[in-house]
Amino acid sequence: MAGTGATHHGAVPRGPKLWLRAFVGFYPPHDASSRQLDPVAKFLFSARSVILVISAQAAVIAGLLALTDGRFDAVAFALVLVGFVTAHAISNLSNDYFGYRRGHDTPDSPRMRYTMHPIASGVLDSRTLLIGLGVLALIGTAIVLYFWAVRGPVALAFSVAGLGLLYLYDAAPKPLKALGLGEVAAFLVWGPLMVGGGYFAIAGRLSVPAFLVSLPYGLGVMSILVGKHIDQADFDRAHGQRTLPVVLGDSRARAFNRGALLAMYLIVAALILLRQVTPFAALAFAALPRARRALAVMERPRPDGPPPGYVGWPLWYHRVCLVHNRLFGWVYIAGLVMGAIVAWMRPG
């Protein structure tokens, strides 16, 4: 699993090789070497870049659907990709900022235990974090304005809805996360809004199939968040955070998440039968072994402590759902790539 990058000799690697490692594996552990990272690496690790892949995958799915329909715009796709990842990074960093300011990210909190916190860990000071957020916000605003100009008010509506849900999730005075609605917001953002809205931004028209194809992926992202909130439910309950697992209770929350995983594959099968996607989308079933592993883990209560060598504790269900969804996303994308190739080769 990915660490912060310290070598066996105590030196800390720097530069692009380390920056790439911020996007793979699992969250780097929280330790003293975090403060020795170069500025770019500090920002990437602080933004929890390992999870940003889910936004990149959503953009790629939208782009492939547009390519299949013969309406692919390379510039629009590149801006959608950058915009999605930028918005996600802003969400991660602002969540940590507001969590710290509100006193939720305390030394005993799960957030402080599984990986570095940009402020509380001393990796970034508040001023540097706010400057970074400002730069990201400028990039995101420019992209929103571009699509507003070239695609009209529908593109603006998608952007406002997505950004609004990201804000309401944790930054609002009464966040969705505390109302048992944060998980539903994640499904809407990484499913219909990103894939369906991304398709519109790239292709210039709305598409019912794009919204339908988004559903399995949105459920997968939701499962990651539900798993995380099950892991930290005891802490959230004690601190007045009414996440969905707090509302449902442990056993029902685990059953809910198992249902979400099973629904991903059932919907893919239905999409193939209804000819909304080509049979190549069945490549998504290559992720079934990891789905079975996730289902098996969620069948049982979380252990009292981590197994030897485990990275990321107290995250348990979150990790197995993240590992599953990352593979599901890539093999789902592989199926859509094959469908796009067949559509491109079809005469006429």
N, C-alpha and C positions, 0 to 999 in steps of 0.2 A: 504494500500500500504506500501511497505517496507520503513522504514526510516533508519537513521543511526544507530539506536539501542538504543537511549537514553530512559530511563524508566521515569515513572511519578515522581519518586523521585530524578531525576537528575543524577542517577548513569548510567554509560555506561557499558553494559554487555560486556564480553570478552570471547574469546575461541571459540570452535567449533560451539556452538549455534549461535553466531553472524556471524561466517564465512558462515554458511549455509544460513543465511538471506541475504547475499550478492547476492545470486543466484535466489531469488524469488521476487515476487511483481513487483515494478517499480523502477526507479532510486531513490536512497535516496536523500532527499533535501540537498541543500548546506547550512549548518549552522555551528555555532561555535563548536558543539559537534564532528564534523568530526576530529578535531585535537586530540581528546581524545581517539580515537580508538586505539586498539592494533596494532602492526606493520603488522600482517598478514591481519587483517581486512582493514587497510588502503590500502594495496596493492590490495586486492580483490575489494574493492569499487572503487579504482582508475582505475582498469582495466575494470570497468563497467561490472562486472561479471553477472549481471542480463541478459545481452544480449548474453552471451557465450553459453546459452542453444541452440541457433540455430546451433552452430557448433557441439555440442554433439548430437543433433537430426540427423544431416546429417551423422555423423559417425554410429549411430544406424541404420539408413535406409540402409546404405551400408552393415553393418554387417548382417542385416536380409535378404537382397537379397542373400548374399553369403550362409547364412544358408539354405535358401529355395533351392538353387542349390546344396546343399550337399558339399560345398567347404569352410566351415567356419574354420578359423584358429584363435583360441582364443588369442594367443600372438599377432598376427598381428592386430586383432581387437582392443585390448587394446592399442597398440601403435598408431593406427589410431585415436582413441578417444583422447588420450593425445596429439597427434600431432596437431589435428584440433583445440582443445581448446587452446593449447599453441600458435599456429599461430594467432588465433583470438585475444588473449590477447596482443600479441606483436603488432598487428595492432592497437588496441585501444590505447595502451599506446604510441606508436610512433606517432600516429595521434595527440594526445594531446601535445606531446613533440614538434613536428614540428609546430603545430598550435600556440603554445605559443612562440616559437622562432621566427616565422615569423610575429608575431604581430596580428594574426587573432583572438586569444582567448583573447579578451579585456573584461573589466568589463561589457560592455553593450552587449556582444555577447550572442546568445542563449546558446552556450556551457557553459558559466559561470553562467547562470541563472537557468538551470534545475537540475543540480547536481554538486557535487564537481569536481574540476579540480585538478589533482594530484600535479601540480606545483603551479599554480596561486592561489589555495586555501590554500596553505601552508601545505597540507597533506604530501607531499613528496618533498624533495629537488631534484635538478637535478641529483646529484651524486647517491642518493638512487634509483631514477628511472632508471638511466642508468645501475646500478648494477643489478636491477631486470630484465631489458630487456636483459642484458648479460646472466643471468642464464637461462631465458626462451629460448634465442637463442641457448645456448649450448644443452638444452634438445631437441629442434626442430632439430638441426643439427645432433645430434646422431640418431634420429629417421629416418631422411632422408637418412643418410649413411647406416643404417641397411637395409632399403627397397631397396636401390640401390644395396647392396650386395646380397640380397636374391631374388629380383624380376627383377633386371637388369635396363637397361637404360630407359625403359618406365616409371617405377616408379619415376626415377629421373626427367623425363620430366614433369610428373604431378606435382611433388613437386616444380620444378622451375617455372612452369607456374602459380601455385597458389600463391606462395610467391612473384613472380614478379608482379602479379596483385595487391596484397595487398600493395606492395611497391609503385607501380605506382599510386594507388588510391589517396594517400595524401602526401606521403613522397618525391616523385620525384620532381625535380625542376619545372616541369610543370605537375602537377598531373592530373590524369583522372577526379578527382572531379571538376576541374576547366574547363574541356573541355566538360561537359555534358555526360561523358562516365562512371562516377563512378558507377552509378546505374546498367548499363549493366555489369560492372565488378563484382558487387555483385551477380548478377544472375549467371554468369559463375562460380564464385568461389564456392558459396554454392549450386549450382545445379550440372552441369556436372563434374566439377573438384573434388569436395569433394565426391559426391555420386558415380559418375562413376569411378573416380580415387581411391576412398576409396575401392570400390568393387574390383578393380584390385589388390590393395595392400593386401587385405584380401584373395581373392580367387585365385590370381595368373594368371588371364586371363581377357581379356576385355569382356564386355557384352553390347550389344546394348540395351536390356531391362533396364539395370541399368541406362544408360544415359536417357532413356525415362522416367523412374520412377522419375528421379531427377528433371524433368522440373517443376511440380507443386510446389515442395518445393523451388526451386530456385526462382520462381516467387514470392512466399510468402516473402522470405527474401528481394528481390528487393523492394516489396511494403513497407516494413518497412523503407527502406532508402529513397525511393521516398517521403513517408509521412513526414519524418524528414526534407528533403530538401524543401518541400513545406512550412513547418512550419517556416523555417528560410530563406525563399527566399528573403525577403526584405533586411535583413542584408547581405546576400551573394551578392545580386545585387549591393548594395552600396559599397561593398568591392571587386568587380571584380571577384567573384567566380561564374563561369558559370555552375552551376549544371543543371541537366536536367529540373527541374521545373523553373529555371530562364530562360532557353532557350524557354520552351514551354509556360510559363505564367501560372497563377494560375488555371484558369478554365480548360485549356487543360491538365495540369499536374494532376489535380484531376480526369479528365475523363480517362487519361492514367492509373492511379492507380486503378480506378474501373474496367477497362478492364483487368488489371493483376489479380485482385481478381477473377473475373468471369472465366478467362482462367484457373485458378488453378483447378476448379471443372469440367470444360469441358474436360480438359486433363485427369483427373482421370477417368471420365466416358468413354472416348475414350480408355484408357489403359485397362479398364475392358472389353469393347466390343471387343477389339483386342486381348484379352487373354494374355496381357503382365503382368498382375497381376491377382490375384484371385478376385472373387466378394467381398471378405471380405474387400478389399480396399475401398469399399463404406462406411465403417465406417468413412472415412474422411468427409462425408457429415454431421456428427454430429456437425461439426464446423460451419455449415451454419447460425445458429442464430447470431453468432459473425460476420460472414461475412456480413450478412444483416445490422448489427449495423455499421460496418465499411463503408459499401456502403452508408448508410443513412447519416453518419457524413460527408463523402467526397462529398455528393451531395451539401452541403451548404458551403459557405465561413466560415472561422474560426471566432469565436467571438472575440470581441475587448479585452476581458479579461477573466481570468479563472473563472469557476463557484465556488461557495463557497466550500472550502475544497479540491479543485483540487490539485493534486500532479504532478509536472513535467512541469508546464507551463514555457516556451511557446510551449512545444511539445503538439500537439493536434491530428493531423492526424497520427503522428508517434506512439503515444501511442495506438490508437485504432487498428492500423495495427499490432503492436507488440502483443497485447493481442489476436488478431485473429490468427496470425501465430503460436503462442506458442501452442494454443489448436489444430489447424490444424495439426501441426507436431506430437503431441502425438496421436491423433486419426488415422492419416495416419499410424503411426508406429503400432498402435494396429491392424489395418487391415493387415499389413505386418506380424505381429506376428502370427495372425490366419492362414495366408497363409503358413508361415513356418511350423506351427504345422501340417497342412494338408499334406504338402509335406513330412514331417518326418514320418507321420503315413502311407503314401501310400506304399503298398507292392512293393518290388523290388527296 
